[in-house]
Each structure stands twice: as C-alpha cells, then as structure tokens.
Amino acid sequence: SADYAKRLRSIPAVQVNIAERECPKLLLSDMGEIKYSRVTSKSNYLRTGTFVSIDVETTGLHAGRNELIEVAAIRFEEWEPVAILQSLVKPKKPLSDEIMKLTGITNDMLAEAPSFSSILGDLEAFVGDLNIVGYNLPFDLSFLYKNGFDFTAKTRKYFDVLEIVRTVLKKPKKKWDKELESYEINYDSEFDVYDHKLTTVCSYYGIREEEDAHRAASDALATGIVFKCVAQEKIPNDT
C-alpha cells in the first residue's frame, strides 16, 4: 500500500486553474451511443498504451440526479503514467454518511472545492484528443457529459477495462442446486477471481491494497495498470 501511494504521488501533477464560467448541462440523451474498443492479438501494444485514464467519485449511481465530488485523469504514454490532473468538486447538496464512509471525502473537504464548470477547461485541455480509458467507463462518461464535458467532439477510442477484464479473468461458474432450486456458485470450478470489481482485480495482479480504493486518482492509476496487465495477456510479446 505504501509503495502504491508513493507511485501515485510521484506522477507529475498539472496545476488546475479555477476559471468560473457558465457551462450548460448536456443532455444524456444527446450523448449518442459510445462504441467501446477491444484489445486483440492484432492490437499494437505500444500505441495502445498511450491514453488518458479517467475516474470520478459521485454522490450516487445515477448521472441524471446525482453529483460529481471528485475527478481525476492520468495521462499514460507507452503504458507509463506521465501526468495527473485531479480535483475535488463541490456538489450542491451535502454528502450522505454512506458516501463519506465509502470515499473518505467529507463535507468539510468540499467546502472550498471548485465547481466542475470552473475546472472543465483544464480537464478538456488535459485529455485533448487522446483515447479515454476507464473501469466501467460508461458510468464515468455519463457524469462527465451531463456536467458539460463533450468528449465526443473529438475523434478518439474508448476502452472499458471492466469489459476487457471479463474476457481475460474467469469467475466461478454456477450450477443448479436441486434442493434450493436455484443456481449456486461452484467454487470447485476453475476460476481466476471471485468477481470483476476493480479492488478484486487489483488484488489478483498485486497492484494495490483495498484501502487505497474509491478515490479518483488512485482508481484512475489502478485502472491504467490493470489495462496494461490485460493488454499483455491479449497482445503477443513481439507486437
């Protein structure tokens, strides 16, 4: 855990300049269908390794009615993290006890945080036209788009690492239990992980401890590293 925290702190940080501006909310219905790219044996390993890994923390699971409270983006070049932009984001409503316990973010921490619209210009410039990577990426993209970040304005690829992980790491199979009349997990079957949560996959690859989860910067870095791990399993070594 200490090594992971040290690695995260070692990434050069980009200063966030607060610039208040009106930022009209975009309608999720206008975002359109995002096509998520796959990693295959024909992918170019080094080229695939240049991207921006994004993660957000929110007050809930629904972009339509919940708010952003933290955003982080880490730029990777040939699979190495080279720059990070991160910021807390002030919501309109106080955080619930559940969210504070999950993330470790408190209402006091957000009291002087900037609005998302005031950091959006820096985030847009940081991401540029690079490919975007995330873990359960549709979740992050829906919150970013709803709050004014139109990433679809530039041509790029999108990689949902969760979906790629599902093609690499097997979960236990289920079998029918006649007595219970339901499907039960068969732990005697061959499997890699109990589930595909980011914390579980990080543990499988020895990336970080669970206590480092649920903060945007930590999850963005972990996602980029997991992406590299699964890409190494998908792409031949001589690519």
Disulfide bonds with the S-S distance in Angstrom:
none
